């Protein structure tokens, strides 16, 4: 049940990232084309900045859900089991604490930001723009909580997920290489 919920949330975040990326690409292409034709849109700079910031925040959230962020898995894997689990648990608590502070103060900023707007698009207030901070902070807390059991299992087993993933990719590449070289010898 938890794994299915995690997959649904991950799919939603992935869809948001894709929509932001496509929107940003369309805005850049449109603006470049219009600038070339001599009629550059006034809203481009602000919208491109906002879209890039939102894409960065949601992309970081996506990376957190996949556990593809910076970590020290090699250090944790090298420790004895109890110390590894304790360090991994401390790390998870610190991450949750950090994003709790980010969500709290990110939300506090929204009350002030609602009185200001973008310069070129007056109806878009800064609380809309800045809402990405508390939203993604809460999603990162959720992602940490959902993936924490897996991280603690890896710590207890002495597995560095990053190295395991690299070894798996190398094994897949070697199998693919064998397939390709086998096809070449049959010709």
C-alpha positions as a printed Julia matrix, in Angstrom:
187×3 Matrix{Float64}:
  0.0     0.0     0.0
  2.79    2.43    0.94
  4.76    1.51   -2.19
  1.72    2.2    -4.37
  1.17    5.58   -2.64
  4.85    6.4    -3.17
  4.58    5.53   -6.87
  1.49    7.74   -7.29
  3.17   10.71   -5.58
  6.32   10.13   -7.64
  4.25   10.02  -10.85
  2.53   13.3    -9.9
  5.89   14.97   -9.23
  7.3    13.58  -12.48
  4.29   14.91  -14.39
  4.69   18.35  -12.79
  8.4    18.36  -13.72
  7.59   17.4   -17.29
  4.87   20.06  -17.57
  7.22   22.72  -16.17
 10.0    21.66  -18.54
  7.72   21.73  -21.6
  6.23   25.08  -20.56
  9.7    26.54  -20.05
 10.87   25.24  -23.42
  7.8    26.66  -25.19
  8.25   30.03  -23.45
 11.93   30.19  -24.45
 11.21   29.19  -28.06
  8.33   31.66  -28.3
 10.37   34.48  -26.79
 13.38   33.77  -28.99
 11.21   33.68  -32.08
  9.42   36.89  -31.15
 12.71   38.62  -30.3
 14.05   37.6   -33.71
 10.92   39.08  -35.3
 11.44   42.31  -33.34
  8.64   41.97  -30.79
 10.09   40.5   -27.62
  7.45   39.73  -24.93
  7.84   41.7   -21.71
  6.87   38.77  -19.48
  9.52   36.33  -20.66
 12.32   37.03  -18.18
 10.14   36.77  -15.09
  8.19   33.73  -16.25
 11.32   31.87  -17.35
 12.93   32.54  -13.95
  9.85   31.35  -12.08
  9.5    28.23  -14.22
 13.18   27.39  -13.79
 12.93   27.83  -10.01
  9.83   25.66   -9.82
 11.47   23.03  -12.02
 14.51   23.06   -9.73
 12.43   22.59   -6.58
 10.24   19.85   -8.04
 13.27   18.2    -9.65
 15.01   18.12   -6.27
 11.88   16.58   -4.77
 11.88   13.94   -7.49
 15.55   13.18   -6.8
 14.81   12.85   -3.08
 12.03   10.33   -3.71
 14.44    8.26   -5.81
 17.23    8.76   -3.27
 19.42   10.22   -6.02
 20.7    13.06   -3.94
 23.99   13.69   -2.25
 24.67   11.27    0.56
 27.47    9.46    2.28
 26.27    5.9     1.71
 29.83    4.58    1.52
 30.58    5.84    5.04
 27.34    4.4     6.4
 27.95    1.05    4.67
 31.48    0.86    6.13
 30.27    1.25    9.72
 29.19   -1.58   11.99
 25.48   -2.38   11.73
 24.29   -0.52   14.85
 26.36    2.58   14.11
 25.26    2.54   10.46
 21.58    2.4    11.38
 22.04    5.1    14.04
 23.84    7.41   11.59
 21.26    6.74    8.86
 18.43    7.45   11.3
 20.12   10.64   12.51
 20.53   11.71    8.89
 16.83   11.11    8.18
 15.78   13.06   11.28
 18.04   15.98   10.3
 16.59   16.03    6.77
 13.03   16.01    8.12
 13.93   18.74   10.62
 15.53   20.91    7.94
 12.57   20.64    5.57
 10.16   21.26    8.45
 11.9    24.59    9.07
 11.87   25.34    5.32
  8.14   24.53    5.11
  7.33   26.61    8.2
  9.22   29.72    7.15
  8.35   29.23    3.48
  4.71   29.36    4.5
  5.33   32.43    6.68
  6.81   34.25    3.67
  3.58   33.7     1.72
  1.63   36.05    3.99
  4.03   38.89    3.16
  4.45   37.97   -0.51
  0.74   38.16   -1.3
  0.94   41.96   -1.31
  3.44   42.07   -4.15
  3.3    40.82   -7.72
  5.46   40.24  -10.76
  6.27   43.37  -12.72
  5.15   42.17  -16.13
  2.19   40.02  -15.03
  0.44   42.03  -12.33
 -2.19   39.4   -11.51
  0.48   36.85  -10.47
  1.27   37.65   -6.87
  4.53   36.57   -5.28
  2.75   34.21   -2.9
  1.86   32.11   -5.95
  5.47   32.25   -7.11
  6.9    31.45   -3.66
  4.34   28.73   -2.85
  6.7    26.21   -4.43
  8.94   26.4    -1.33
  6.53   25.08    1.33
  4.84   22.71   -1.14
  8.06   20.99   -2.13
  9.36   21.06    1.46
  6.29   19.11    2.58
  6.72   16.74   -0.37
 10.36   16.23    0.6
  9.34   15.38    4.16
  6.81   12.93    2.77
  9.43   11.46    0.42
 11.89   11.06    3.28
  9.29    9.32    5.44
  8.22    7.0     2.62
 11.76    6.02    1.63
 13.24    5.94    5.14
 12.51    2.23    5.76
 14.4     1.33    2.59
 17.35    3.55    3.57
 17.48    2.02    7.05
 17.34   -1.52    5.58
 20.26   -0.67    3.31
 22.2     0.76    6.27
 21.49   -2.35    8.35
 22.57   -4.6     5.47
 25.74   -2.62    4.79
 24.55   -1.81    1.29
 25.54    1.46   -0.36
 22.59    2.01   -2.7
 24.63    4.23   -4.99
 27.37    1.64   -5.47
 24.79   -1.13   -5.86
 23.08    0.9    -8.58
 26.4     1.52  -10.34
 27.26   -2.19  -10.2
 23.84   -3.05  -11.61
 24.3    -0.57  -14.47
 27.74   -2.02  -15.24
 26.33   -5.56  -15.25
 23.53   -4.49  -17.6
 26.02   -2.76  -19.89
 28.22   -5.86  -19.94
 25.21   -8.06  -20.81
 24.25   -5.65  -23.57
 27.84   -5.62  -24.81
 27.87   -9.43  -24.9
 24.62   -9.44  -26.86
 26.01   -6.95  -29.36
 29.3    -8.79  -29.78
 27.4   -12.08  -30.15
 25.33  -10.56  -32.96
 28.46   -9.29  -34.68
 30.13  -12.75  -34.68
 27.07  -14.43  -36.26
 27.21  -12.22  -39.36
